[in-house]
Amino acid sequence: MSQTTAAAVQPQAPATPGAYHYILTLQASLGSGFQVFTTEGTHTPAVGWTRADFYKAIRDGIVRQHPELARANTIFFDLQPNRL
């Protein structure tokens, strides 16, 4: 008689904050038209960061590189854990 042994299922470790994926789109009125700027990427925030802190850090980084977007309107922002 053969005997089958079920493998023990190991519980997964609790999820850590880990990396987040973001997309931010800004629109600015420049002269006679508009400029739309979209950025995306991943970032692991410092412990204690809020969604607002994350947004501000991304936006401030864009404005440092593109000062003309300092008064731009946010038309899209998404922040999700970077996992499937």
C-alpha positions as CSV (number, residue, x, y, z in Angstrom):
1,M,0.0,0.0,0.0
2,S,1.4,3.4,-0.9
3,Q,1.2,6.3,1.4
4,T,0.9,10.0,0.3
5,T,2.1,12.7,2.6
6,A,0.8,16.2,2.2
7,A,3.5,18.8,2.2
8,A,3.0,21.3,5.0
9,V,1.9,24.7,3.8
10,Q,4.1,27.4,5.1
11,P,2.4,30.7,5.8
12,Q,3.8,33.6,3.9
13,A,5.6,36.3,5.9
14,P,3.6,39.5,6.4
15,A,3.9,41.9,3.5
16,T,6.4,44.7,4.1
17,P,5.8,48.2,2.9
18,G,8.0,47.6,-0.1
19,A,8.1,49.5,-3.3
20,Y,5.1,51.4,-4.7
21,H,4.4,52.2,-8.3
22,Y,3.2,55.7,-9.1
23,I,1.9,57.7,-12.1
24,L,1.5,61.5,-11.9
25,T,0.2,63.7,-14.7
26,L,0.4,67.5,-14.5
27,Q,-1.0,70.1,-16.9
28,A,0.3,73.6,-17.1
29,S,-0.8,76.7,-19.1
30,L,2.2,78.0,-21.0
31,G,1.8,81.0,-23.2
32,S,-0.9,80.2,-25.8
33,G,-1.2,76.5,-25.0
34,F,-0.9,73.7,-22.5
35,Q,1.9,71.4,-21.5
36,V,1.0,67.9,-20.2
37,F,3.7,66.0,-18.3
38,T,3.4,62.4,-17.1
39,T,5.9,60.6,-15.0
40,E,5.8,57.1,-13.6
41,G,8.1,54.8,-11.6
42,T,8.6,53.0,-8.4
43,H,9.8,54.1,-5.0
44,T,10.1,52.7,-1.5
45,P,9.0,55.3,0.9
46,A,10.5,56.1,4.3
47,V,8.8,54.5,7.3
48,G,5.8,56.7,8.3
49,W,5.2,58.3,5.0
50,T,1.7,59.0,4.0
51,R,0.1,59.0,0.5
52,A,0.3,62.8,0.7
53,D,4.0,62.7,1.5
54,F,4.6,60.4,-1.5
55,Y,2.6,62.8,-3.8
56,K,4.5,65.8,-2.5
57,A,7.9,64.2,-3.0
58,I,7.1,63.2,-6.6
59,R,5.7,66.6,-7.5
60,D,8.6,68.4,-5.8
61,G,11.0,66.3,-7.8
62,I,9.3,67.1,-11.1
63,V,9.3,70.9,-10.3
64,R,13.0,70.8,-9.5
65,Q,13.7,69.4,-13.0
66,H,10.9,71.4,-14.7
67,P,10.4,74.7,-12.9
68,E,7.8,75.8,-15.5
69,L,5.5,73.1,-13.9
70,A,5.5,74.8,-10.5
71,R,1.9,76.0,-10.9
72,A,0.7,73.1,-12.9
73,N,-2.6,71.3,-12.1
74,T,-2.6,67.6,-11.2
75,I,-4.9,65.8,-13.6
76,F,-4.0,62.3,-12.6
77,F,-2.3,60.6,-9.6
78,D,-2.2,56.9,-8.8
79,L,-0.2,55.1,-6.2
80,Q,-0.3,51.3,-5.7
81,P,1.8,48.6,-4.1
82,N,4.2,47.3,-6.8
83,R,3.1,43.7,-6.8
84,L,0.8,41.5,-8.8
